[in-house]
Amino acid sequence: MKINRWIALAMIALLVVGVMGIVSYRVFAQNSSQPAAQSGTEEPNDGTDVPGQDSSDEVPPAQTGITADEAQAIVEKAYPEATTIAVEFDREGGKDMWEVELDNDLDVKVDAASGEILYSEKRD
């Protein structure tokens, strides 16, 4: 009878360790996919988030040539067969741009100053 009790306790311990491992893995995987936060510099939410659009670490300057909605309209006009999933502000190589994600696996970069489509790339 004591052997059965030891086996049951060992199986419970293995189950607990396994569950803890799964939870730790999920937490680690979730945290590693997000960019690291800058220490001590958290920007307040000013309520300007546009519904249906992702907010990113890059915050658009108050004065860009075009808004996120205008960038979305430009891309949807250029790709009428696709629907917008998200619009994010991005800064690459010192250039401000809007990244418009489409449901056909394309990311389209639009110059935030002129509204010109810079390039599009296929998402992985």
Protein Blocks (a to p, Z undefined) as FASTA:
>chain_A
ZZmmmmmmmmmmmmmmmmmmmmmmmmmmmmmmpccddehiacddehlacghiacdfbdcd
fbdfbdfklmmmmmmmmmmmbccfbdcdddeehiacdddddfkopacdddfklopafbdc
ddZZ
